[in-house]
């Protein structure tokens, strides 16, 4: 009936509902496991066990609705760019993508296994051979790797796309159109527009100590090894020395510096120590290792390393790679503790020129990124260069310190493919057996092709301004990769094991 006292501020403000009968359609237990739509802290394991209740929480509910809208937007944008959506198999073969496979035993083929795809890598390259020049899909990917706050354990989704007759720059143009436009549609924050900054991998490691730098943080790592070549400070002798100059850092008290030293020596960071000093507003060197900084060194710090009066300087000394890594972690922590990060903005960049190979823990040559990438310099580089000096046409998209996408110009030449895998310890017979479909397809006129795969879960996490990727996934697993709601993984019956020809020891 029409409401006598109307309220136009709400959707139902002009009507009145008069109940004649109430019928309970679904009963609820007297006691809920936790209160819904409150700000109280609830144990995550309890939330995940009762996820169907947790999803009634307004913020979480809105995250899932946001996810649906973002997926539609991504599809619309890829369709507008004339990409064709193609679904690729879930039951596939094992492929070296950098993580452990999830294996599925075959009932009809005793002793043989499928692998859930870590990515649709081989299938999308085969689609290029088949003449589908612009492919995409919202692809489920499966990797048996340890979970993190920004990485869902077990499974995740990516906007997988590939293009024939495409260069690295062509891929960048697609990303620079689709990704920032999607962010702009769902956020009030400032969003970088293309062309994005391109940073070579080597430069990223030197300046930021990490290959996914947060460009909202203004601090830069500098190499000051030469400055301490003749130092009497034993901790710096015969070491790579990195420095981080913090403008206005001299304002901080001794407690701040002690806390940073404490952080640096945690197991997470792994530093043996963290040296520091201040240049006061009057130009005096004070605190920390001040007694080892000569007047000549001070002048160099001012002229060459932009250490102005009022700053503090943190020094990290170790072997080269470890010094880079530790300095990168110290830079991130300083940005957080000093509240230096630019607010309400998404800063994008491409990391390019990744090394094709790296040394494994056992000292052998291994692929460092994607084994199906084209080496810069082609076959000649593979034949004549030190493998550890060969760069690849590989690239990552980074946003606010998170890897948002990985991609590469693909190796479409069977001769180059065989040589690239040979350097990593595979014979041609290995290549035929493990990647037979690609190897065979490449014999039939393969177009050059390139692509990338932005991670959807991480993208939504950033747009939703969430600190945990589980907050943007409807039914996530916990930190131990367990589904507490469905109680998976779980034991199965002996008959089920017998059906797939498996005995447990």
N, C-alpha and C positions, 0 to 999 in steps of 0.2 A: 504494500500500500504506500501511497505518497506520504512522505515525512512532513510533519507540520513545522518542525524546526530544522530547516535544511542546512547542510554543511557542504558547501561547494568545494572545500579543500580536499575532500576524500572521494574516492570513486563511487562509493555507495551512499553518499551524503544526501541524496534526494529521495531515498526509499526507506521504508521501515519493514522489517521482516517479523511477522508474528508467528511464533512456533505453536503448533497445536499438539505435536507429538515428537518425542525424541527417541530415536532408535540407535543403539550402539552397534556399529558395523564392524569394529575391530577393537577388542579389549586390550588394555595395556596393564602390565604388572603394576602393582602398587608402588614399587620402588624402581626408579630409573637408575642405571649404572652410573650416570652423571647427568648434571643439569645441562640442558640444551639452550643455546643462545644466551649464555652468560660468559663473562670474561674470566671465570675461575680457571685455574690451572688444572688440567686433567692429564693423567699419565697417558703417554702416546700409545702404549700397548693396549690400554683400555679403549681408547678412541678407535684404534684399528680393529679391535675385536668386535666392537659395535659400530662399525663404519656406517651402516644403514641409518643409525641415529645421529652419528657425527655429521653426516651429510645434510641433516636438517639445520645445522648451524648456518646462519644467514651468510656469513663471510665465506665459508667453505662452499656453500650452495652457489653463491654468485661466482666463485672461481670456476666451478664446473660449467656454469652457463657461459662464462667468458670464454672458456676453452672451446665450446661448441661454436661460438660466433667467430673466433679466430680461425678455426679450421675452415669454416665456410668462406671467410674472407680470403684465406690463402688459396683455396681452390678457385675462387672467382678470379683472382689475380693471375694465376697460372693459366686458366682457361682463356682469359683475355689476351695473354701473350702467345696463344695458340699452341700450348703444350697439350699433349695427349695423356690422360690418366690411364695407367696400365697396372694391374695387380700382378705381382710376381709371387712365386711359390714360397710357402712357409716351410714345408719339408724339403730341405735342400741338401747340399753337400758341404763338408767341412772346408773352411777357407781361412787363410791366415790374415785376420783383421786386427790383430793386436791384443785379443782377449781369448779366454777359454770358450769353447763351444758348449752349447746345450745339446746333448746327444739323445736321439730317439731311436730305440731298437726297432728293427723291422721284423714283423711276424712272418711275412712271406719269404723273407730272405735271411735265413738263420745266420747269426754272427755278423751281420752288417747293420750299419746305423745311418740314419739321416742326421743332419745337424740343422738346428734352427738358425736362420741366417743372421749373422752379425750385421749385415747390411745387404741390400739387393745388388751388390757391386757387379757380379758377373752377369746377372740377368739384364741389368740396364745397359751394359756394354753390348750384350747380344742383341738387344732391341735396336741399338744403333746400326749394327751389321744388317739387321732385318729391315732397315729403312724407316723406322719410326724416329724421325729426326729430332723431335722435341718431346721427351717423355717426362712425366712426373708421377709421384704417388705419395700419399700420406702413409709411409712405410713403417710397419712394426719391425723392430730390430731386437735381437736377443744376445746378450753377452753375459757370461758368468764371471762377473768382476765385483770387487768390493764396493759397497754403496758409499755415497757421500751425500752431504746436504744438497748438492746441486746435481746429483746423478741418481736416478732410480735404479735399484738393483734388478737385474734380470732382464727387464724389457723396457723399451722406450720407443718413441715415435719420432720420425724425422720427415721433413719435406724433401724427399729425394728427387733430384732432377738431373737430366743429362741432355746434351745437345750435340748433334753432328756438325762437322765443319765449323767448330767453335774454338776460339782462343781463350786464354785465361781472362782477358779483358771482357770478352762476351759474357762469361759467367759472372764477372763482377757487376756488369750492368744489370743483369737480371736480379741479383741480390740487392743492389743499390736501389732498385725500384720496388721490389716486393716487400722487403723487410722493413725499411723505414716507414713506408706508407701504412703497413699493418700496425706498427707501433703507434703512429700518429692517430690512427682511427680509434685506439682504445686507451689513450693516456693523455693527460694534460701536461706531461713533462716535455721539455725541449728534446727534439730528436735530431741527431746528425743526419744530414742528407748527403748523397753521393756527389762527386766521387769521394770515397773514404780514404783516409790516410793509409798508405802502404808502407809497412815496416819490414825489412828483411829479418829473417829469423835471428841471424847473428847479431844484428843491431838491437833487436828486442832483448836478447839475453844480456847484452852489454849494458843497456840503459835501464832495463827494468828487472833483470834477473829471472824472467819468466817469459814464456811464449804466449801468454794471454794477459797482457798488461791492462790495468785499469787506468785509462787516460784521464779520469777525473782527479787522479792523484798527481799533483804537480812535481813531486820529488823525482829526481833522476840519480841513477847510480853512475859514479865516475871511477875510472881506474887511476889510482895514484901510486902504483907500484914503483915507478921511476923516482917519485919523490922520496921514497924511503929506501933507496938502494944502499945508502951508506949509514942507515940508522943504527943506533946503539940499542934500540928497543928489540930485544930478542924475539918477541912474539911476532914481529914483522919480517925478520930476516929470512931470505930465500922463500918468500911467500908472495902470492898475488894479493895485492891490497886494494880493496874497493872502499869508496867513500860516499856518504850521503850527506849533502849539505842541507841543513834545515833552516830556512830564513826565520828570524826572530826566535830561534830555538834556545838562545841564551836566556830567555825569560823563564825557562823551566827550572825548577829547583832540583836539588840532589836526588830527591826521592824518585822523580821521573826517570832519571838516568839509571838509577839502581834497578828500577822495575824493568827497564828495557834490557839491561844486562841479564837480569833474571829470566826474561822471556827468551833471549837469544840462546841461553844455555839449556833450555828445555829439550827433551828428546825430539819434540816436533820439529825444532829448528836445527839442533845439532851443532851449534857453534861452541868452540872451546872458551870463547869470551867475546866481549864487545867493547872495543876501545872507543873513547869519545873525548871531545874537548869543546870548549866554548871560545868564541871571539867576542869579547864584551863590547859594549857600545863605544868605549874609549879605546878599543883596539887591542886591549890586553888579552893574552891567551891564558885561560884559566881552566881548572878542573881536569879530571881524567888523566890523559897522557900529555898534559901541557908541557911538562919539563922536557919532553922529547921533540917538541916542535920548535925549531930554530927560527930566527928572524928571517933567514933566507927562505925557509920552507913556508913560513907565514905569508911572505910576499907572493910565492908561487900559488898558494891556496887562494889568495885574493885575485890574482891576475888570470890564472889559468882555470881555476875551478869555481870562480864566482862566490867565494866565501867572504861575504861582506860582514862588517861590524854588526854585532847583535845576533849572529847565527850560531848554531851548534853544528858539530860535524861528528858523524859516527863512522868508525872504521871497521872493516871486516877483513881479516887476513886468514888465508887458507890456500889449499891447492886450487887451481884455476876454476874448475867447474863447481866445486863446493863453495868457493867464495862467491861466485855468481848466484847460486841458489840461495845461500844464506842472506846475501844482500837483498835479494828479491823479497824474501819473507820479512826482513827488517823494514824495507820500504813500505810494504803493505801495512805492517803493524803501526809504523809511525803515522801513516795517513789516517788510520782509524783513531789512534789515541790522541792525536792533535786535531782531529776533526778537519782535515785538510781537503776531503773529497768534495768536489763540486756538487751542488745539490740539484735534485729534480731534473736530471739530464741523462740522456743515453748517448754515450760516446762510442762510436764504432771505429774499427780499423781492420785492415787485412794484414795478417802476417804471411809473408811470401818467402820464397827461396829456401824452403826447408832442405836439410841434407837428405840425400837419397838413402844413405846407409849410416849405421852407427855400430859401435862395438857392443856386443852382448856381455853379460856378466862373466861368461866363460872366455871372453876375448876373441870371439869369432865375429865375422861381418854379418850383420843382420839388417833388414829393412827398418828404417827409422819411423816411417809414417805409413804410406799406402803402397803395397808392392806392385800395384797396377799402374803406377804413375810413369809419365814420360820423363826420363832424365834430361836435364838441360845439356845440350851438346850431342844428344842422341847416342848412336852406336859408337861413334868416335870417342866420346867421353868415357864410355864403359870400357873400351879397349885400351885407352891410353892414360887415364887419370887414376890417381889414388882414389879408391872407392870412397874414402871418408871425406874427400874434397868435392865429390860430385853433388851438385844441387839438383833438385827435382822441381818440376812445375806443380808444386803442391802449395796449398794456401789454406788458411783458417780465417774465419770471420770472428772477431772478438768484440764483445760488448760489456763494458763496465767490469772487466776482469773475468768474464766468463767466455769460454769457447762456445760460440754460437753455431758454427758450421765448419765442416772440413770439406775440401774438394781438391780436384787435380785435373790437369790435362792428362788424358789416359794414354797409355802405351798401346798403340794399335798395330804395331809392326811385330810379327812373330819372331824375327831374328833378334830384335832388340829385347823382346820379352824373354827369350831363352837366355841371352847373355846377362840380363839383369838378375834373373833367378840363379844363374850359375855363380855369380859373385857372392850371392847369399847362401851358397852351399847346395843348391838344387841341381840335379842333372836334367837334361832335356827329357829323359824318361819320367822323372818326377813331375815335371811340368805337364807332360801329356796325361799322366795318371791323375794328378790333383786338379788340373785346370783344363781338362781335355776339351770341354765345350768351347772355351775361349780360344785355346790353341788351334783347334780345328777351324773355328769360324774365321780367325784371322788369315786363313789361307785363301779366303774367297772375297778379297777386295773390301777391306774395312775402312770406312771414312774416319778421318781424324775426329776425335770427340772429347768433350770435357764436361764436367758437372760439379755439383756440390750437394750437400745435404744439411740444411739448417735443422737444428734440434728443436722440436716443437715443445716438448715439456719445459725445457729451459727457457725458451722464448716466452711461454705463458707465465712462468715463474717471475721473469723480469717485468713483464707488463703488469702483472698483478702486484708487483712490489712485495713478493713473498720471500722469506728467508729459507724456505724449505720446499723442495720440489714435490714432496708428498702432499702439500697443500693444494696442488693443482691437478692431481690425479685422483680419479674417483675411488679406485680400489688399489691403493699402493701396498707394497710389502714393507716390512720393517727393516731395521738396520742389519738384521741377520738374514735378509732375503726371505723372510717367512711371511706368508699370507695368514694373519691371525684370524681373519674372518672365515675363510674357507678351509683353514687348517692345512695349508699346503706349504712345503712338500709333506707327504705322509707315506706311511708304509702301505704296501699293496699285498694282495693275497698271493699265495704260492702258485695258484692256477694262473693268475695274471703274469707272473714271472715266467712260468712254464710256457705260456703262449708265445712269449717273445724270446724264448730260448736263453734265459738268464738264470744263473744260480748265484746266490749271495754267499760270500765267504764269511 
